């Protein structure tokens, strides 16, 4: 995955350096760190014939730590163009008291299992400011999300993996309510529900204006989604305890 991260960071630098050459552009860099807790992670692969089991209930999911990069620019105080790099990898382990048929491999009951759920997201976003007041900004737009995902299960000398890379369009939104300067409430994210499945990645955070160019923030992120078809059944829910900094220049 190192190569993918390098490409994503190169994209971020491209946005920052060449995204706009006008003096009316404001560049934004948002860095986040988070502790991630698995609330739900149910899988069945293939979706029409595998064994349904849970990476968080049947197995024990580790608390993991991850980061996120958002980089872009705001053109004429109205249009935001940017990219997001959001890696996620969660390990689970334990034994299941029944046979597990997963991705064409049968793991006998009682086998010590190790599983890794990986869901890395790379997004390109455009959004426009539709409400601009002294106390409130409301933005709405779209994101194109490339997901690089894989679920790996191994144990008893066997290993099986289901990988998936694909493109998903999402609705993007951001709301900043400056309820008491220098404090604000921010709700921001991407979400979409359709016949193929659903996805929600939403941040609820309190922000603090450290100075005119720097915001500090902390809050809660929910990442939820899944799909149910003949190829895969997977539904997951993760909670993030988030802290970060946003710099404009």
C-alpha angles and dihedrals in degrees: 000000000000090000092054092051090050091052091048092050089048088053090052092052090048091054092049097044103036106016093098137358098189123109089232093069121102117199121219129199118184121185123185138182125193146179109225126212124189113229097169135359114165121170141177119176121212089031093220101042113015128099115269111228139150128246088201104038105030089034130031114251118213123229105249136192127223144164137222133206125202118180131170147106139260114228117212091341090287115072125052122200119182153129134241129207111195117169122186130179124167126184125209131184142178143086131292121210094222138050114279118212105197128168093336095314126104117215109196120234113275095026115145102245132198117192133182123198110197123183114168118179130200115184139184113202139192121181135164130214109243099169122041118174135144090260103027142045123182122189129184131182147114138283131202108214125198109196120200103191139166138167115204126189123184138169142124091036093304131110131189130177137185112199128184133181118182149140124255127181114220139186110245125205140168129187123186116187112186096202096165120003126268086022125077140173115229128195113181138156154104126269143162137168121200145145091277094055141283140271133191126178108171133164125205109190145159112226131201124202103226089180139333092289104032133067125186117200144177132182150106131305125196119202113186138156149110150166136237118203141118092279101046142007111193132148122171140172125193131183120209127199099208136195127169153138132245121201127190124196 
